[in-house]
Amino acid sequence: MSPTDLPAPAPASPEDASHLRVLGIFYYIFAGLNVLSVVFVAFFVTLAASTSAMAPAVAESSAGLPATDKFLVIMLPIFVLVGLFSLLVGVLQFMTARRLRDRRGSGFCQIVAGLTCLSVPFGTVVGVFTFIVLARPSVKALFNGRR
């Protein structure tokens, strides 16, 4: 079935449409903040690597690595994982904002809302509000047939 064959969404009440629009805006904001955090993580990794390269290798550890290099070996994978997770969550939140606007994929939106709840405190508020709005029968009717 092509996107043009999909039935038109049912008309939304002004309150439901407003709540879905506000939720979409918040998810766009959270997506932007998550992508911005990836930039900060990349900056910190670059700063740590350049500091390590400039530090004299006087403090040798038992493994033969300088202490600054040992720090990078331990922390670099952690920062890369945090950056990738933040990028993934940002993409998922962007997709959720689009799906809320198009009124499709309520199950996907609920899964991402649960993930957004991990961003304490504002993400928790947005995630819980998403669950409340998507649980309304009138909003469920808007999403039916638009999977």
Buried (B, 14 or more C-beta within 10 A) or exposed (E): EEEEEEEEBEEBEEEBBEBBEBBBEBBBBBBEBBBEBBEEBEEBBEEBBEEBEEBEEEEEEEEEBBEBBBBBEEEBEEBEEBBEBBBEBBEBBBBBBBBBBBBBBBEBBBEBBEBBBEBEEEBEBBBBBBEEBBEBEEBEBBBBEBE
